[in-house]
Amino acid sequence: MSNSLYDRLVRKEAKLAVIGLGYVGLPIALAFARKLKVVGFDINEKRVAMMRRSEDPSNELAPEEFAGCDIHFTADLNDLKDVEFFIVAVPTPIDSQNIPDLGPLLGATRTVGQVLKKGDHVVYESTVYPGCTEEDCVPLLERLSNLRFVEDFKVGYSPERINPGDKEHTLERIIKVSSGCDAESAETIAKVYELVVKAGVHRASSIKVAEAAKIIENTQRDVNIALINELSIIFNRMGINTYDVLEAAGTKWNFLKFQPGLVGGHCIGVDPYYLVYKAKELGYHAQIIDAGRYVNDSMGGYTAKQTVKKIIAAGTNPADARVLVMGATFKENVTDIRNSKVADVVNELKSFSCHVDVTDPHADSEEVKHEYGYELVKEMKGPYDAIIVAVNHAEYAGKDEAWFKGMLKPKGVLVDLKGVFRKKIKDLTYWSL
């Protein structure tokens, strides 16, 4: 009988732990817990208590998805002492200067380093710049465990590809990229992931290659969206609708169908800064990536200014104007408000002294208040001078022109960031990116 780590995991003689149980970590932990013995670790005891009750704090997973899972949720370091395969899935944010904040990643690394034993494997899933795993995390693991990298313990990198709010592209259905510090660990790590990823595993040639692959996925999207956002600013000055242009151009087989919009969240709005930071460290200024970030980061303010122009054109002083912003999350049909660019729209409107109501069927008002300093309104009380549909939630899709007319003043403006209502609106003053 083989005594490899993989075989012992499968026989439930060895345990796998997931460190960080957010929207990335929890689905991975539960997927593995259907096959292996799993410890789900998070430093937030309130979240751990929720998960013990089969509740997902991120509101992504239904209670039945916890059923039949061999998992122990904990915030106690002692529960990790007999774990042999660790997966680190904590967030990697940026600070107010757009510089990578490795605090959560290094914190999770300290947790693992304190319990690391000879023969253990540690796999990182958090998005980082190429080199971070080996240059920032491994030395910390070595120092805390008094063990030697490669010789005593193995490290790999397998970037997360989970898309919040997307029920189609789930962990099982997206090809997983994985890597290890040597041939043996690379194969063990790939085989472990193959237990839960039906779509298969792509074995990257090195940890750095795997790190780079992840970071360019989001950087490529960011730069492409920035181009379309810039085009929308130009088309607006020409008096033509960007979505009409994209519809026409999209009839060509090789046209890439990106759309304008607010680019927030903790992936596309954050990851490119990690690459820019690392490039700068290596003496290179990443011009296209930086320019893309600048364009996308300015779209919230731009949207608000265009709305205020329309309010003034309708004969209303912005200081007397009431504006309704529909949507507060970073994208449609999710509860996550982190790095939502809707806040930029709200703050810019307030700088013109507009009275702003913000509503969202998915977001938590207390969280919004804590993060951005404003609360959500429980009910929309018109009439408004302008309505901005900022997030394309499913709850908004069925609204028609009559509904918007009922909520707006006679000369009111409808601002539709994602262009979803453009073919439904005949009489209202209408603007989209």
C-alpha positions as CSV (number, residue, x, y, z in Angstrom):
1,M,0.0,0.0,0.0
2,S,1.5,3.3,-1.1
3,N,2.3,5.8,1.7
4,S,2.6,8.9,-0.4
5,L,0.9,12.1,0.9
6,Y,-1.7,11.9,-1.9
7,D,-2.7,8.3,-1.1
8,R,-2.9,9.1,2.6
9,L,-5.1,12.1,1.9
10,V,-7.4,9.9,-0.1
11,R,-7.6,7.3,2.6
12,K,-8.3,10.1,5.1
13,E,-5.2,9.2,7.1
14,A,-3.8,12.8,6.4
15,K,-5.7,16.0,6.6
16,L,-6.0,19.0,4.3
17,A,-6.6,22.5,5.6
18,V,-7.9,25.7,3.9
19,I,-6.7,28.9,5.5
20,G,-9.1,31.8,4.9
21,L,-12.7,30.9,4.2
22,G,-14.0,33.8,2.2
23,Y,-15.6,33.6,-1.3
24,V,-12.5,31.7,-2.6
25,G,-11.6,29.5,0.4
26,L,-15.0,28.2,1.5
27,P,-16.0,26.6,-1.9
28,I,-12.6,25.0,-2.1
29,A,-12.8,23.7,1.5
30,L,-16.2,22.2,0.9
31,A,-15.3,20.7,-2.5
32,F,-12.3,18.9,-0.9
33,A,-14.4,17.9,2.2
34,R,-16.6,15.8,-0.1
35,K,-13.5,13.6,-0.8
36,L,-11.0,14.2,2.0
37,K,-10.8,15.1,5.7
38,V,-10.6,18.9,5.9
39,V,-10.0,21.6,8.4
40,G,-11.5,25.0,7.5
41,F,-9.5,27.7,9.3
42,D,-10.4,31.4,9.6
43,I,-9.3,34.0,12.1
44,N,-12.8,35.5,12.3
45,E,-14.7,33.5,14.9
46,K,-18.0,35.0,14.0
47,R,-17.7,33.7,10.5
48,V,-16.5,30.3,11.8
49,A,-19.7,30.1,13.9
50,M,-21.8,30.9,10.9
51,M,-20.2,28.1,8.8
52,R,-20.7,25.6,11.6
53,R,-24.4,26.4,11.1
54,S,-24.0,25.7,7.4
55,E,-24.3,29.4,6.6
56,D,-22.0,31.1,4.0
57,P,-21.0,34.6,5.3
58,S,-20.4,35.6,1.6
59,N,-24.0,34.5,0.7
60,E,-22.7,32.5,-2.3
61,L,-23.4,29.0,-1.2
62,A,-26.7,27.4,-0.1
63,P,-26.9,25.5,3.2
64,E,-27.3,22.2,1.4
65,E,-23.8,22.6,-0.1
66,F,-22.4,22.0,3.4
67,A,-24.2,18.6,3.6
68,G,-22.1,15.4,3.5
69,C,-18.8,17.3,4.0
70,D,-16.1,15.9,6.3
71,I,-15.0,19.4,7.6
72,H,-14.1,20.9,10.9
73,F,-14.4,24.7,11.0
74,T,-12.1,26.4,13.5
75,A,-10.3,29.5,14.5
76,D,-8.0,27.5,16.8
77,L,-4.4,27.1,15.7
78,N,-4.1,23.8,17.6
79,D,-6.5,22.2,15.1
80,L,-3.9,22.7,12.4
81,K,-1.1,20.8,14.1
82,D,-1.8,17.4,12.5
83,V,-2.6,18.9,9.0
84,E,-0.1,17.9,6.2
85,F,-1.5,19.7,3.2
86,F,-2.3,23.5,3.5
87,I,-4.1,25.7,1.0
88,V,-3.8,29.5,1.7
89,A,-6.7,31.5,0.2
90,V,-6.7,34.9,1.9
91,P,-7.3,38.2,0.2
92,T,-4.4,40.3,-1.2
93,P,-5.7,43.9,-1.2
94,I,-4.0,47.2,-1.9
95,D,-3.6,50.2,0.4
96,S,-4.7,53.8,-0.1
97,Q,-1.6,54.4,-2.2
98,N,-2.4,51.4,-4.5
99,I,0.6,49.5,-3.0
100,P,0.2,45.7,-2.4
101,D,-0.9,45.0,1.2
102,L,0.6,41.6,2.0
103,G,-0.7,41.7,5.6
104,P,-3.3,39.0,5.4
105,L,-1.0,36.8,3.3
106,L,1.9,37.0,5.7
107,G,-0.5,36.6,8.6
108,A,-1.8,33.3,7.1
109,T,1.8,32.3,6.4
110,R,2.7,32.9,10.1
111,T,-0.2,30.7,11.1
112,V,1.0,27.8,8.8
113,G,4.7,28.4,9.8
114,Q,3.9,27.8,13.5
115,V,2.5,24.3,12.8
116,L,4.6,23.2,9.8
117,K,6.2,19.8,9.9
118,K,8.6,17.8,7.8
119,G,7.0,16.5,4.7
120,D,4.1,19.1,4.7
121,H,2.9,20.8,1.5
122,V,1.8,24.5,1.4
123,V,-0.1,25.8,-1.6
124,Y,-0.9,29.5,-2.1
125,E,-4.1,30.5,-4.0
126,S,-4.0,34.3,-3.3
127,T,-3.2,36.5,-6.3
128,V,0.3,38.0,-6.0
129,Y,3.1,39.4,-8.1
130,P,5.4,36.8,-9.6
131,G,8.1,35.9,-7.0
132,C,6.0,36.7,-4.0
133,T,5.5,33.0,-2.9
134,E,9.2,32.2,-2.9
135,E,10.6,35.6,-1.9
136,D,8.1,36.8,0.7
137,C,6.2,33.7,2.0
138,V,8.8,30.9,2.0
139,P,11.5,32.7,4.1
140,L,8.8,33.3,6.8
141,L,7.8,29.6,6.7
142,E,11.5,28.6,7.1
143,R,12.1,31.0,9.9
144,L,9.0,30.0,12.0
145,S,9.3,26.3,11.4
146,N,13.1,25.9,11.5
147,L,12.7,23.7,8.4
148,R,14.4,24.0,5.0
149,F,12.4,24.8,1.9
150,V,12.3,21.9,-0.7
151,E,14.4,19.6,1.5
152,D,11.9,19.5,4.5
153,F,8.7,21.0,3.2
154,K,7.2,21.7,-0.2
155,V,5.4,24.8,-1.5
156,G,3.2,25.3,-4.6
157,Y,1.1,27.9,-6.2
158,S,-2.4,27.4,-7.7
159,P,-4.3,30.6,-8.4
160,E,-7.9,30.8,-7.6
161,R,-10.3,31.4,-10.6
162,I,-13.6,31.7,-8.7
163,N,-16.0,34.2,-10.2
164,P,-18.4,35.6,-7.5
165,G,-22.1,35.5,-8.5
166,D,-21.3,33.1,-11.4
167,K,-23.1,29.8,-11.0
168,E,-21.8,28.5,-14.3
169,H,-18.0,28.9,-13.9
170,T,-17.6,27.1,-10.6
171,L,-14.5,25.6,-9.1
172,E,-15.2,22.2,-10.7
173,R,-15.7,23.6,-14.2
174,I,-12.7,25.9,-14.6
175,I,-9.3,24.5,-15.6
176,K,-7.0,24.9,-12.6
177,V,-3.4,26.0,-13.0
178,S,-1.0,24.5,-10.5
179,S,2.7,24.4,-9.8
180,G,5.2,23.1,-7.2
181,C,8.7,23.8,-6.1
182,D,10.0,20.6,-7.6
183,A,8.8,17.8,-10.0
184,E,7.5,15.6,-7.2
185,S,5.5,18.3,-5.3
186,A,4.2,19.7,-8.6
187,E,2.7,16.3,-9.4
188,T,1.3,15.7,-5.9
189,I,-0.4,19.2,-5.9
190,A,-1.8,18.7,-9.4
191,K,-3.2,15.3,-8.4
192,V,-4.8,16.6,-5.2
193,Y,-6.6,19.3,-7.2
194,E,-7.7,16.8,-9.8
195,L,-9.8,15.2,-7.1
196,V,-12.2,18.2,-7.2
197,V,-11.6,20.0,-10.5
198,K,-13.5,18.0,-13.2
199,A,-12.3,20.4,-16.0
200,G,-8.7,19.3,-15.3
201,V,-5.4,20.8,-14.1
202,H,-2.8,22.6,-16.2
203,R,0.7,22.0,-14.8
204,A,2.6,25.2,-15.0
205,S,6.4,24.9,-15.4
206,S,7.2,26.9,-12.2
207,I,5.6,28.8,-9.3
208,K,6.5,32.1,-10.9
209,V,4.9,31.1,-14.2
210,A,1.7,30.2,-12.3
211,E,1.7,33.5,-10.4
212,A,2.3,35.4,-13.6
213,A,-0.5,33.6,-15.4
214,K,-3.1,34.6,-12.8
215,I,-2.1,38.2,-12.6
216,I,-2.2,38.8,-16.4
217,E,-5.7,37.3,-16.7
218,N,-7.1,40.2,-14.7
219,T,-4.6,42.8,-16.1
220,Q,-5.7,41.9,-19.6
221,R,-9.3,42.4,-18.8
222,D,-8.5,45.6,-17.0
223,V,-6.6,47.1,-20.0
224,N,-9.3,46.0,-22.4
225,I,-12.1,47.5,-20.3
226,A,-10.1,50.7,-20.0
227,L,-9.9,51.0,-23.8
228,I,-13.7,50.7,-24.1
229,N,-14.2,53.2,-21.2
230,E,-11.9,55.7,-23.0
231,L,-13.8,55.1,-26.2
232,S,-17.1,55.7,-24.4
233,I,-15.7,59.1,-23.2
234,I,-14.8,60.0,-26.9
235,F,-18.2,58.7,-28.3
236,N,-20.0,60.7,-25.6
237,R,-18.4,63.9,-27.0
238,M,-19.5,62.8,-30.5
239,G,-23.0,62.3,-29.4
240,I,-23.2,58.5,-30.2
241,N,-24.1,55.6,-28.0
242,T,-21.1,53.3,-27.1
243,Y,-23.3,50.2,-26.9
244,D,-24.7,50.9,-30.4
245,V,-21.1,51.1,-31.6
246,L,-20.1,47.9,-29.8
247,E,-23.1,46.1,-31.2
248,A,-22.1,47.0,-34.7
249,A,-18.4,46.3,-34.3
250,G,-19.2,43.0,-32.5
251,T,-20.6,41.5,-35.8
252,K,-17.0,41.0,-36.8
253,W,-15.8,37.4,-35.9
254,N,-12.6,38.5,-34.1
255,F,-13.8,41.6,-32.3
256,L,-13.4,41.3,-28.5
257,K,-16.7,42.0,-26.8
258,F,-15.7,44.1,-23.8
259,Q,-18.1,46.7,-22.3
260,P,-17.6,50.0,-20.5
261,G,-18.3,50.3,-16.8
262,L,-17.1,50.7,-13.3
263,V,-14.2,48.4,-12.6
264,G,-14.1,47.5,-8.8
265,G,-13.9,44.4,-6.7
266,H,-10.8,42.8,-5.4
267,C,-9.5,41.2,-8.7
268,I,-9.6,43.4,-11.8
269,G,-9.5,46.6,-9.8
270,V,-6.6,45.4,-7.6
271,D,-4.3,42.8,-9.3
272,P,-2.8,45.0,-12.0
273,Y,-1.3,47.2,-9.2
274,Y,0.6,44.1,-8.0
275,L,2.2,43.8,-11.4
276,V,2.9,47.6,-11.6
277,Y,4.5,47.5,-8.2
278,K,6.8,44.5,-9.1
279,A,7.7,46.1,-12.5
280,K,8.7,49.3,-10.7
281,E,10.9,47.3,-8.3
282,L,12.7,45.9,-11.4
283,G,13.2,49.3,-12.8
284,Y,10.4,49.3,-15.4
285,H,7.4,51.7,-15.6
286,A,4.4,49.7,-16.8
287,Q,2.8,52.4,-18.9
288,I,-0.2,50.6,-20.5
289,I,-1.2,48.8,-17.3
290,D,-0.8,52.1,-15.3
291,A,-2.8,54.1,-17.9
292,G,-5.6,51.4,-17.9
293,R,-5.8,51.6,-14.1
294,Y,-6.0,55.4,-14.3
295,V,-8.8,55.4,-16.8
296,N,-10.9,52.8,-14.9
297,D,-10.3,54.4,-11.5
298,S,-11.7,57.7,-12.8
299,M,-14.9,56.3,-14.3
300,G,-17.0,56.8,-11.1
301,G,-16.2,60.5,-11.0
302,Y,-16.8,60.9,-14.7
303,T,-20.2,59.2,-14.4
304,A,-21.2,61.6,-11.6
305,K,-20.1,64.7,-13.5
306,Q,-22.0,63.7,-16.6
307,T,-25.1,63.2,-14.4
308,V,-24.7,66.6,-12.8
309,K,-24.4,68.2,-16.3
310,K,-27.7,66.7,-17.2
311,I,-29.3,67.9,-14.0
312,I,-28.1,71.4,-14.7
313,A,-29.3,71.2,-18.3
314,A,-32.8,70.3,-17.0
315,G,-32.7,73.6,-15.1
316,T,-32.0,72.3,-11.5
317,N,-29.4,73.5,-9.2
318,P,-27.3,70.5,-8.1
319,A,-27.6,71.6,-4.5
320,D,-31.3,71.1,-4.7
321,A,-31.1,67.8,-6.7
322,R,-32.2,64.4,-5.4
323,V,-30.4,61.5,-7.0
324,L,-31.1,57.8,-6.6
325,V,-28.2,55.4,-7.1
326,M,-29.4,51.8,-7.7
327,G,-26.7,49.3,-6.7
328,A,-23.9,49.5,-4.2
329,T,-22.0,46.2,-4.7
330,F,-18.9,45.8,-6.9
331,K,-20.8,43.8,-9.5
332,E,-24.3,42.4,-10.2
333,N,-26.0,39.7,-8.1
334,V,-23.4,39.5,-5.3
335,T,-23.4,40.9,-1.8
336,D,-19.7,42.0,-1.8
337,I,-19.2,45.7,-1.5
338,R,-15.4,45.7,-1.2
339,N,-13.7,48.1,-3.6
340,S,-17.0,49.0,-5.2
341,K,-16.6,52.0,-7.5
342,V,-20.2,53.0,-6.8
343,A,-18.7,54.8,-3.8
344,D,-16.8,57.1,-6.2
345,V,-20.1,58.0,-8.0
346,V,-21.8,58.8,-4.6
347,N,-18.9,60.9,-3.3
348,E,-18.6,62.9,-6.5
349,L,-22.3,63.6,-6.5
350,K,-22.1,64.7,-2.8
351,S,-19.2,67.0,-3.7
352,F,-21.7,68.9,-5.9
353,S,-24.0,69.1,-2.8
354,C,-26.6,66.7,-4.4
355,H,-28.8,64.8,-2.0
356,V,-28.1,61.1,-2.7
357,D,-30.1,58.0,-1.9
358,V,-28.4,54.6,-2.4
359,T,-30.3,51.3,-2.6
360,D,-29.3,47.7,-3.1
361,P,-31.2,44.5,-2.6
362,H,-28.0,42.5,-1.9
363,A,-25.8,44.8,0.1
364,D,-25.7,45.1,3.9
365,S,-26.4,48.7,5.0
366,E,-24.1,48.5,8.1
367,E,-21.3,47.2,6.0
368,V,-21.7,50.0,3.5
369,K,-21.8,52.5,6.3
370,H,-18.7,51.1,7.9
371,E,-16.8,50.9,4.6
372,Y,-17.9,54.1,2.8
373,G,-19.7,56.3,5.4
374,Y,-23.2,56.3,4.0
375,E,-26.2,54.1,4.6
376,L,-28.6,52.4,2.2
377,V,-32.2,53.7,2.1
378,K,-34.9,51.1,3.0
379,E,-37.3,52.4,0.3
380,M,-37.0,54.6,-2.7
381,K,-39.0,57.8,-2.3
382,G,-39.3,59.8,-5.5
383,P,-39.5,62.0,-7.3
384,Y,-35.8,62.2,-8.1
385,D,-33.9,64.5,-10.5
386,A,-31.8,61.6,-11.6
387,I,-31.6,57.9,-11.3
388,I,-28.3,56.1,-11.8
389,V,-28.6,52.3,-12.4
390,A,-25.0,51.6,-11.3
391,V,-25.2,47.8,-10.8
392,N,-27.1,45.5,-13.2
393,H,-28.8,43.4,-10.5
394,A,-31.4,40.9,-11.7
395,E,-34.0,42.7,-9.6
396,Y,-33.6,45.8,-11.8
397,A,-33.8,44.0,-15.2
398,G,-37.7,44.0,-15.3
399,K,-38.1,47.7,-14.7
400,D,-39.6,49.6,-17.6
401,E,-39.8,53.2,-18.7
402,A,-43.1,53.7,-16.8
403,W,-41.5,52.6,-13.5
404,F,-38.6,55.1,-14.0
405,K,-41.1,57.9,-15.0
406,G,-43.0,57.3,-11.8
407,M,-39.8,57.7,-9.8
408,L,-38.5,60.8,-11.7
409,K,-39.4,64.5,-11.9
410,P,-40.9,65.5,-15.3
411,K,-37.4,66.6,-16.5
412,G,-35.6,63.8,-14.7
413,V,-32.6,61.9,-16.1
414,L,-32.0,58.2,-16.3
415,V,-28.3,57.2,-16.2
416,D,-27.9,53.5,-17.2
417,L,-24.2,52.6,-16.8
418,K,-24.5,49.1,-18.4
419,G,-26.8,50.2,-21.2
420,V,-29.4,47.6,-20.3
421,F,-32.5,49.8,-20.7
422,R,-31.4,51.7,-23.9
423,K,-33.9,50.0,-26.2
424,K,-36.8,50.4,-23.6
425,I,-36.5,54.2,-23.2
426,K,-38.4,56.4,-25.6
427,D,-39.3,59.7,-23.8
428,L,-37.0,60.1,-20.8
429,T,-33.7,62.0,-20.9
430,Y,-31.3,59.0,-21.1
431,W,-27.6,58.6,-20.9
432,S,-25.3,55.6,-20.6
433,L,-21.5,55.1,-20.8
